[in-house]
Structures are given as C-alpha cells and as structure tokens.
C-alpha cells in the first residue's frame, strides 16, 4: 500500500474490548478540550457583559485559546517523546482542569484570559492521542479510531453550541465551565485507569525548551501580523514591528534547532517531499474551507442586502449543524477507507472534492438550496475525508526519532491556515455585496486549487511502518 502500512503485528497491540476501552478513554480526553473550544463562541456577548468589557476585548480569550493550543500541541506533544505519552496526557488534563477552574470563578477579564490560555495549551491531548493509537492499535482499528477522534474536532455534531446558549441563558456563562470541568475530571480518571504506561522506546536526551520558547514567540508574531495587517495596513509601523519580530524569532528558532542535540523540530526531517507538502496542504486547505464555512457562508446567509436575510440561529442550523453532524458519521468511515485505499489517496479525493464544491458555489451562491447542499457535501469531503486524512498522515509520515513533532506541527498549521483564510476573505465577505461574496468564494477556491496541487507532491515514508496490520 502507498503509505507503507503493512507490518507484522507486535504482541503489545490492543484488540477487542481493550482497544475499544482505550479509544473511549481518549475520546473523553479530547472531548474535554473540544467542548471548551466549541461552546464558548455563542456566549461571548454574555461573557463580555458579565465582565464589563466590550466584544472586541472578550474575543481575545478565544484567539489566545487557539494560539496557546497551536503552541501546546507541538511543545507538549514533543515532550511526550521524552517522558512518555501517558505522563503528558495527565499533565495536559491537569492544566485543563486548572484553567477551567479559573474560568468558572473568573470575576475579572484577566483571570478568564489566564484560564483560557491554560485550557488552550492542553490541545496536545489530540496529538498525543493520535500517537498512542498509532502505537497500540492495528491498521484497521487505527483508521477507524483516527476518524472517530477527528469527528470530535468539529464539536458534538453542532449541538454543543445550542447547549452552551441554553446554559448561559438559564445559569450564566460560568455554568458552561462547570460542565466542562466535570468532563475534564472524568477524562483524567479514564486516562489514569485505562491508558497503559508507555511500552515503546522514548527518545533520550534533553527537551528543547529554548526552541519551545522561540517557537511560541515566532507563532505569536505571525498571528499578530495576520491580525494587525488588515486593520492597520500591511505597510504600517505595527505590521513592520510584527514582521521584524517574526523574522528575528524565526531565525533564532532555526538556529536553535540546528545547534540543539535534541531539537524541538528536527529540521532535516521536514524539508523533503514526505512532510513539507503535507504541512502546506494543511494550511491551504484550512485557509480555503474554514473561512468559507465559518465566515463567508454565515455572513452570506444573514446579509439582508446581497444575501438571504436569515437569523443567526437559522444560519447555523442550515450550515454548521449539518456539516458537523455529517462529519461525525463520515470521519470514522473515512478512516476505515483510508486503511484500504491509502491515506494519501483519501486526502486527494477529499481536497479535489472540496475544490469541486467551491467551484459549484462560485457559480451559484445566489441559490439557497445550492449553498445548503454544498455545506452538506463538505461534511463528507472536508470534515470526513480531508480532516481524517490530514490528521492520520501527520502521524503516519512522522519520523521514529520524533514521533510527536509532525502531528504537533500539523496542528499548528491548522491554526495558521484558519487565521490566514479569514484575513484574506474578510474584507470582501464583510462588504455586504453580491460581488464581494463572489470574490470571497473565489479566494477560497484558489486556496483549494493550490491544495490540490500540493497534495500531489506528498510522498511516502520509505521503510516506515507507522501502524500495524494483523499480520
């Protein structure tokens, strides 16, 4: 098979009830993080009013949540290469509990911000979970489990946002954090009871904490540049300062990685056709689809001049809920198919399918039935095929000496792509004109056409046997 998956099954692989129990425990762990990502957006106005800040200020608790998640996914994932997966899972869930506790008690904006940063850092539960199932499950079980965990990435079928709104209306926004605290506590108990201690060899040497700091600073600079550029102008002093910081910290990070004996990111492992095209494909795909679903289509449906004039609730029911619900069913099926047709083939089918959907939207976004139908199809090709394959390949193409580095970098690429897409389409989608919406969709289509091209460049890992068959 093209991805190099066949392998004689080691004796330590889990099967039957033990494999199911492991996947359920990891599902609860990733759910405890994901609920804190997906349940907060609908209640930001209520949080702003309760803490006496404006909407622009309160939105920072979400942007910094995802930023710390991009850092934590790589740093804590890489740390697990040194100290073990279970140890890092317990630590990340501990950070999640502490952060959620602070959020639940927050009477001041900065306390809430501190809690959200701690919560976001625990996004490493995804990357660590991916590596655990890669090492402990057979090839077919790995595919299904990868799809199942990926399905949680989009929330609980779009229903968690409605639950958040209900809790906020009845009990206040803190009740949401009380619920997620209980889920995180359950996750910690499950991990302690079910996840086995690591049996695989872990990399010796020192964790590259200097590289971790420089990576975090560089990513903050990149994020700030993407935020400041459209607002203040790309030639403004603020943008120049962010660009200079990005160059300085990026250069320092590259130098640190070349000099460190055990680098956070072994650069030599990420410059070939095996991995670099994967990271670029992830960025381009998220730039095209995330901005389309979470910005352009929602604004189009609600716009009363050039759109359809629907309410926010109806717009979410028409776009977000079907996409997420269909994705929940499609992702495990995509993982199962990927073990048979190949993970790279699965990704290519998905990205070309997304490009076809965007091409249809580009010519017919004035028809409501077509917009709704395209959103439903994206539940299969994007939430199902593409996200499952991207996450799976992040594990499958990783190097043995740094198993969690590529999944962590791929997680960061998700965040960069989502931010880049919003920055590029927002000026056109927010214009409130039919031509503006068309331009925004065309930009997303251009990103997806580029993703189709880079997906064709993704190579296999010679001699690599990342997951295991039955023998």
GIQUI-V7188 format. One line per field, one symbol per residue. phi: phi as a letter, one per 40 degrees, with the letter a starting at -180 (. if undefined). A space follows every 10 residues. Layout:
# GIQUI-V7188
phi=???
This chain:
# GIQUI-V7188
phi=.ccgccaccc ccccbgcccc cccccccccc cccccccccc dcbddccccc bgbccccccc ccccdccccc ccdccccccc ccbhccdcdc cccccccccc cccccdbbdc cccccccccc cccddccccd cccccbbcdc cccccccccc dcdcgcggcc cccccccccc bgcccccccc cccccccccc cccbccccbc cbcchccccc cccccccccc ccccccccdc cchccccccc cccccccccc cccccccccc cbcdbcdccb bcccbdcccc cccccccccc ccccbdcccd cccccbbbgc cdccccccbc cccccccccc cccccccccb bhcccdccdc cccccccccc ccbaccbccc ccccccccdc cccccccccc cccdcccccc cadcccdccc cccdcccccc cccccdcccc cgbccccccc ccccccdccc cdcccccccc bdgcbcbbcc h
